[in-house]
Amino acid sequence: MRLAYQYKLLPSTLQLATMNRWLDMLRHQYNWMLADRFDWWEMNWCPVNACPLICSIAEPREQPEYYGQKRSLVTLKQDRPWYKEIHSQVLQDMVKRVKLAFDRYIKGDCNGKRSGKPRFKSANRYRSFTYPQASIDWIDGNKIELPKIGAVKVVWHRELPQGFEVKSAILSRKADGWYITLSLQDDSVPEQTIDVAPTWDNSIGVDMGLEHFAADSEGELIDYPRFLRQAESKLAKLHRKRDARPKGSIARKKLNQRIARLHQKIARQRHQFHCETANQLLSKADVIFVEDLSVSNMTKRCKPKQDEDGTFLPNGQAAKSGLNKSFADAGISQFVNQILPFKAERAGKRTMKVDPTGTSQHCCVCLNRVPKELSDRWHFCLECKAEMPRDTNSGVLIKKVGLGLASLKKAQRTSVRREARAVA
């Protein structure tokens, strides 16, 4: 079993300067190795097996790979002796990060899904380094002995579990200071296998939204506090103050730090709310059915509209921008894909995703189609006379679809319905 525990560090001034200097040197070497891989790929890779004689041919050289770049660290320390200050395993882990970022771009992950082109890291984007081989012996009272950094004070806000072995340690810089994440492993504890059969009594359906963050099939509506909206006035005030300061000044840097800490507070409030909501839902049932939402598609920009002369027409993007901000503020994707499954697994329960097609446009009682616009928040069926909040109706329908008691495979998607209305 593998766990991760994070604690806040209280480094001294000298230790703080050392860790910041390590980050800067690691970032520069990361960018150089990534550029070396890009250079070889652009100059030597070819999608065909032949080239015309008139094309320019780059001087052939070996392809940069993981072990070759690790061997180059020896030459790096000879040419630039200040890199000897960094722990050797920390440097090697930086090479591994380059390999993983480039492989995800070229080959994809285990599912074949490729990520975007890796970007070169600025000072604000390279924020952590890793000791791949940590040990429980590093811990001594309220301090942890980090190689080549020294004994650093730690805020042990909770005890480490007994019987677990410390495998690695990640030091990360955040808006309010430095943190250490200890990766713990205990081979004697098997990975938990969850095999809970869903029934009507031990399951609930949950509909995610913006007016109500979650609405379950039992009729309970959970509102979202809108942490970002509440802090918008403070953020705007800080941004105005920062923009009035000259670039590069100490006052501007301090205001940037205040803005970062405020954003960090909002993120932590959102995370805390998600954890509490997940525990509240898991206390009701053993199986939770949720919609398989693609939030990235829901927050896309509206397509531009043009008339016959090529003049751009209003396309509703101004209103859509506010909706996109509300989606980002709610953090629906983080809740459905990360926090809720994690909490369910720790509790020995299950989360199951359901196709969301038609769950908001059909009646949960008679399955009759009841068309509704986004502004229509009340469900009323003319066939069976059922009426309830729209989100509650969707929650009940999600539960029925998840249990196989209802099928909406023939339900028309939103784009098809819009086209049909346009034709009519």
PyMOL commands that set and color helices and strands:
alter all, ss='L'
color gray80, all
select helices_A, chain A and resi 13-44+66-79+81-85+88-106+136-138+227-230+232-244+250-282+295-298+317-330+332-346+390-403+414-423
alter helices_A, ss='H'
color red, helices_A
select strands_A, chain A and resi 2-10+128-131+139-140+143-146+150-155+165-174+177-185+203-208+214-216+221-222+287-291+305-306+312-313+350-354+378-380+387-389
alter strands_A, ss='S'
color yellow, strands_A
deselect
rebuild
show_as cartoon
